[in-house]
Amino acid sequence: MSPSPFGTGLFSTGRQWRLILSAVLASAILAVPPARAQAAGETAEDPNLKTSNVVITVQRGSHAISGLVTHAPAAKSFRHGIALFPGYPGIMRLREEEGRPRFELGANFLIRSRRHWLDEETLLLAVDAPSDQWASFSQHFRESPRYGEDVKALLQEVGRRYGIPDWTLVGTSEGSISAYHVARMNPALAPRLILTASLFLAGRNGPGLSGVDTEGMAARLLWVHHESDPCAYTPYRSAREFAERTRSPLLTVRGGGPERGAPCMPYSAHGFVGIERETVQAMRHWVKSGVVPPDVAKEQDRSAPR
């Protein structure tokens, strides 16, 4: 038998064995990709944690639906309620542990950039999938009347607590499917709709927006899309086509970066990486004024990802 490269008698003491285990565990932790490491949305470096974050849950028979309420710490009265619908899989698994919110999808564009919406009169609500959909939150379910009623119950409860009569719905990527159908089914509660990096084309999880009846949408609609979106299911050319079809404005975003990860993941142009703040502030301007702002542009950062 060849001698151990770590020296003789390696396993002769418990101390040496514990050292090996510690080294293996350390290597495993360092190997976790950044997107996975941020998936819980609850890290010491997360600047969104400097705001007020509260989980609100509404029981709906045998299932429940939860939302993460975020607002400026000093804010007491709100004029604007913004409901966020994150991208695939749309399952945040919102909960409270030791008195603090815990959730997944923290790297998603809408979740990681939510602080940029905030001022003294704006409240955010990140909407989770209903609890009985945590295994598979299909696009077909999002079209159903039950989903529309679930989200309506959550929006009404948060609105009752914070004095918000109606909402602007904002969806990104596959979350655009959720936001679109909730707005369609609740026109009085959701008179404004913003769809970002929208999922236009059909995939394994459903038809995207390819088959929706755009004539049946009562909400005022703003499309927001990065001109260089690399995701095959969310091409910029489709954003232009849908804007024309719905006779609604398209806010085009350019630049940002540096990009990292796969084309449809949060840290590509699909997730407005490097230009999050400018994109959110343009959307906020539209919500507050009703005026479509100029296209958003920023010199592209091509430096190596940190």
C-alpha positions as CSV (number, residue, x, y, z in Angstrom):
1,M,0.0,0.0,0.0
2,S,1.3,3.4,-0.9
3,P,2.0,5.7,2.0
4,S,-0.6,8.4,2.8
5,P,0.3,11.8,1.3
6,F,-0.6,13.3,4.6
7,G,2.0,11.3,6.5
8,T,1.8,8.1,8.5
9,G,-0.7,7.4,11.2
10,L,-3.2,9.9,9.8
11,F,-6.3,8.3,11.4
12,S,-4.6,7.4,14.6
13,T,-6.1,10.3,16.6
14,G,-9.5,11.9,16.7
15,R,-7.9,15.3,16.5
16,Q,-6.4,14.6,13.1
17,W,-9.7,13.3,11.8
18,R,-11.5,16.4,12.9
19,L,-9.0,18.5,11.1
20,I,-9.7,16.7,7.8
21,L,-13.4,17.1,8.3
22,S,-13.0,20.8,8.9
23,A,-11.0,21.2,5.7
24,V,-13.6,19.3,3.7
25,L,-16.4,21.4,5.1
26,A,-14.6,24.6,4.4
27,S,-13.9,23.6,0.8
28,A,-17.6,22.8,0.3
29,I,-18.7,26.2,1.7
30,L,-16.3,28.1,-0.5
31,A,-17.6,26.2,-3.5
32,V,-21.2,27.4,-3.1
33,P,-22.0,29.6,-6.2
34,P,-22.8,33.3,-5.4
35,A,-26.4,33.0,-6.7
36,R,-27.1,30.1,-4.3
37,A,-25.4,31.8,-1.4
38,Q,-27.7,34.8,-1.9
39,A,-30.8,32.7,-2.5
40,A,-32.0,33.0,1.0
41,G,-32.1,36.8,0.8
42,E,-30.9,37.0,4.4
43,T,-27.2,37.9,4.5
44,A,-25.4,40.3,6.7
45,E,-24.3,42.3,3.5
46,D,-27.8,42.6,2.2
47,P,-28.6,46.4,2.1
48,N,-32.3,45.7,2.0
49,L,-32.1,44.5,5.6
50,K,-31.6,48.2,6.7
51,T,-35.2,48.8,5.8
52,S,-38.3,47.5,7.7
53,N,-39.1,43.9,6.6
54,V,-42.2,42.0,7.9
55,V,-43.9,38.8,6.8
56,I,-47.7,38.9,6.5
57,T,-49.6,35.7,6.0
58,V,-53.3,35.2,5.1
59,Q,-54.9,31.8,5.7
60,R,-57.1,30.6,2.8
61,G,-58.7,27.4,4.0
62,S,-56.2,24.6,3.9
63,H,-53.5,26.8,2.4
64,A,-52.0,30.2,3.0
65,I,-50.4,33.0,1.0
66,S,-47.6,35.3,2.4
67,G,-45.9,38.5,1.4
68,L,-42.8,40.3,2.5
69,V,-43.7,44.0,3.4
70,T,-40.8,46.4,3.0
71,H,-40.8,50.1,3.8
72,A,-38.5,52.9,5.0
73,P,-38.1,52.5,8.8
74,A,-39.5,56.0,9.6
75,A,-42.4,55.8,7.1
76,K,-45.9,55.8,8.8
77,S,-48.4,56.8,6.1
78,F,-48.4,55.4,2.5
79,R,-49.8,56.6,-0.8
80,H,-48.3,54.0,-3.1
81,G,-48.3,50.2,-2.8
82,I,-46.1,48.2,-5.1
83,A,-46.6,44.4,-5.3
84,L,-43.6,42.5,-6.6
85,F,-43.8,39.1,-8.4
86,P,-40.3,37.6,-8.7
87,G,-39.1,35.4,-11.5
88,Y,-38.7,31.6,-11.7
89,P,-39.7,29.6,-9.8
90,G,-41.7,32.4,-8.0
91,I,-41.5,30.4,-4.7
92,M,-39.9,32.4,-1.9
93,R,-40.9,30.1,1.0
94,L,-41.5,33.1,3.2
95,R,-41.4,32.4,6.9
96,E,-40.2,33.9,10.2
97,E,-37.4,32.3,12.2
98,E,-36.2,33.8,15.5
99,G,-38.3,36.9,14.8
100,R,-36.7,37.6,11.4
101,P,-38.0,37.1,7.8
102,R,-36.4,34.2,5.9
103,F,-36.9,33.6,2.2
104,E,-35.5,32.4,-1.1
105,L,-35.0,34.2,-4.4
106,G,-33.0,37.0,-2.7
107,A,-30.9,37.3,-5.8
108,N,-33.9,38.0,-8.1
109,F,-33.9,41.5,-9.7
110,L,-37.1,42.7,-7.9
111,I,-36.2,41.3,-4.5
112,R,-32.6,42.4,-4.4
113,S,-33.4,45.9,-5.7
114,R,-36.5,46.6,-3.7
115,R,-34.9,49.3,-1.5
116,H,-34.6,51.5,-4.5
117,W,-38.4,52.0,-4.6
118,L,-38.6,53.3,-1.1
119,D,-39.4,56.8,0.2
120,E,-41.6,58.1,2.9
121,E,-44.9,57.3,1.1
122,T,-44.1,54.0,-0.7
123,L,-44.6,50.4,0.6
124,L,-43.5,47.2,-1.2
125,L,-45.0,43.8,-1.0
126,A,-43.1,40.8,-2.4
127,V,-45.7,38.1,-3.1
128,D,-44.9,34.5,-2.5
129,A,-46.5,31.5,-4.2
130,P,-49.5,30.0,-2.2
131,S,-48.2,27.4,0.3
132,D,-49.8,24.5,-1.5
133,Q,-47.9,25.5,-4.7
134,W,-44.4,25.4,-3.3
135,A,-43.7,22.1,-5.0
136,S,-44.7,23.3,-8.5
137,F,-46.0,26.8,-9.2
138,S,-47.1,26.3,-12.8
139,Q,-48.1,29.1,-15.2
140,H,-51.5,27.4,-15.7
141,F,-52.2,27.7,-12.0
142,R,-51.4,31.4,-12.2
143,E,-54.1,31.9,-14.8
144,S,-56.7,30.3,-12.4
145,P,-59.4,32.3,-10.6
146,R,-58.2,30.8,-7.3
147,Y,-54.8,32.4,-7.7
148,G,-56.4,35.7,-8.4
149,E,-58.5,35.4,-5.3
150,D,-55.5,34.3,-3.2
151,V,-53.4,37.3,-4.2
152,K,-56.4,39.6,-3.8
153,A,-56.9,38.5,-0.2
154,L,-53.2,39.2,0.5
155,L,-53.3,42.6,-1.1
156,Q,-56.5,43.6,0.7
157,E,-55.1,42.5,4.1
158,V,-51.9,44.4,3.6
159,G,-53.8,47.4,2.3
160,R,-56.1,47.3,5.3
161,R,-53.2,47.3,7.7
162,Y,-51.2,50.1,6.0
163,G,-54.0,52.2,4.4
164,I,-53.3,51.4,0.8
165,P,-56.5,51.4,-1.4
166,D,-55.0,50.1,-4.6
167,W,-51.7,48.6,-6.0
168,T,-49.2,48.7,-8.8
169,L,-48.2,45.2,-9.8
170,V,-44.7,44.6,-11.0
171,G,-43.6,41.2,-12.4
172,T,-40.2,40.2,-13.8
173,S,-39.4,37.2,-16.1
174,E,-41.8,34.4,-15.2
175,G,-43.3,36.7,-12.5
176,S,-44.7,38.7,-15.4
177,I,-47.2,35.8,-15.8
178,S,-48.3,36.1,-12.2
179,A,-48.6,39.9,-12.3
180,Y,-50.4,39.9,-15.6
181,H,-53.2,37.5,-14.6
182,V,-53.6,39.0,-11.1
183,A,-54.1,42.4,-12.7
184,R,-56.5,41.0,-15.3
185,M,-58.6,39.4,-12.6
186,N,-58.6,42.3,-10.2
187,P,-58.9,45.6,-12.2
188,A,-60.2,47.7,-9.3
189,L,-57.5,46.6,-6.9
190,A,-54.6,46.7,-9.5
191,P,-55.1,49.7,-11.9
192,R,-51.4,49.8,-12.8
193,L,-49.1,47.0,-14.2
194,I,-45.4,47.0,-15.0
195,L,-43.9,44.0,-16.8
196,T,-40.1,43.7,-16.8
197,A,-37.9,41.2,-18.7
198,S,-41.2,39.5,-19.5
199,L,-41.6,35.8,-20.4
200,F,-43.1,36.0,-23.9
201,L,-42.4,32.6,-25.3
202,A,-43.6,29.2,-24.3
203,G,-41.4,26.8,-22.2
204,R,-41.6,23.7,-20.1
205,N,-43.6,25.5,-17.3
206,G,-46.3,27.0,-19.6
207,P,-47.1,29.2,-22.5
208,G,-45.7,32.5,-21.2
209,L,-47.5,35.5,-22.5
210,S,-47.8,34.1,-26.0
211,G,-51.4,33.2,-25.6
212,V,-52.9,35.9,-23.4
213,D,-55.8,38.1,-24.5
214,T,-54.2,41.5,-24.4
215,E,-57.5,43.2,-25.3
216,G,-58.9,42.2,-21.9
217,M,-56.4,44.1,-19.8
218,A,-57.9,47.2,-18.1
219,A,-54.8,48.2,-16.1
220,R,-52.5,50.9,-17.4
221,L,-49.5,49.0,-18.6
222,L,-45.7,49.8,-18.9
223,W,-43.3,47.4,-20.4
224,V,-39.7,47.5,-19.2
225,H,-37.0,45.5,-21.1
226,H,-33.2,45.4,-21.5
227,E,-32.2,45.9,-25.1
228,S,-29.5,43.2,-24.7
229,D,-31.6,40.7,-22.7
230,P,-29.8,37.4,-23.6
231,C,-32.6,35.0,-22.4
232,A,-34.1,33.0,-25.3
233,Y,-37.6,33.2,-23.8
234,T,-37.5,37.0,-23.2
235,P,-36.2,38.6,-26.5
236,Y,-36.3,42.3,-26.8
237,R,-38.0,42.1,-30.2
238,S,-41.0,40.5,-28.5
239,A,-41.1,43.4,-26.0
240,R,-41.5,45.8,-28.9
241,E,-44.2,43.7,-30.5
242,F,-46.2,43.4,-27.3
243,A,-45.9,47.1,-26.6
244,E,-47.3,47.8,-30.1
245,R,-50.0,45.2,-29.7
246,T,-51.2,46.6,-26.3
247,R,-50.7,50.2,-27.4
248,S,-48.6,50.7,-24.2
249,P,-45.2,52.4,-23.7
250,L,-41.9,50.4,-23.7
251,L,-39.1,51.6,-21.4
252,T,-35.9,50.4,-22.9
253,V,-32.9,49.8,-20.7
254,R,-29.3,49.8,-22.0
255,G,-25.9,49.1,-20.4
256,G,-25.1,48.1,-16.8
257,G,-23.1,45.0,-16.0
258,P,-20.7,43.3,-15.4
259,E,-22.7,40.1,-16.2
260,R,-22.2,36.7,-14.8
261,G,-24.0,33.4,-14.9
262,A,-26.4,31.9,-17.4
263,P,-28.4,34.1,-19.8
264,C,-31.8,33.7,-18.0
265,M,-30.3,34.1,-14.5
266,P,-30.5,37.2,-12.2
267,Y,-27.0,38.6,-12.9
268,S,-27.2,38.9,-16.6
269,A,-28.9,41.8,-18.5
270,H,-32.1,39.8,-18.1
271,G,-31.9,40.8,-14.4
272,F,-30.8,44.4,-15.1
273,V,-27.5,43.8,-13.4
274,G,-25.5,47.0,-12.7
275,I,-28.4,49.2,-13.6
276,E,-31.0,48.1,-11.0
277,R,-31.3,51.5,-9.2
278,E,-31.8,53.5,-12.4
279,T,-34.4,51.0,-13.8
280,V,-36.4,51.0,-10.5
281,Q,-36.3,54.8,-10.2
282,A,-37.7,55.1,-13.7
283,M,-40.5,52.8,-12.9
284,R,-41.2,54.7,-9.7
285,H,-41.4,57.9,-11.7
286,W,-44.1,56.4,-13.9
287,V,-46.1,55.2,-10.9
288,K,-46.1,58.5,-9.2
289,S,-46.4,60.9,-12.2
290,G,-48.1,58.8,-14.9
291,V,-45.4,60.1,-17.3
292,V,-43.2,57.7,-19.1
293,P,-39.6,58.6,-18.4
294,P,-36.8,58.5,-21.1
295,D,-35.1,55.2,-21.8
296,V,-32.6,54.2,-19.1
297,A,-29.0,54.0,-20.1
298,K,-25.7,53.6,-18.3
299,E,-22.2,52.9,-19.6
300,Q,-21.6,49.2,-19.7
301,D,-19.3,47.9,-17.0
302,R,-17.2,45.1,-18.6
303,S,-14.8,44.7,-15.6
304,A,-14.4,41.2,-14.2
305,P,-17.1,40.1,-11.8
306,R,-16.2,40.4,-8.1
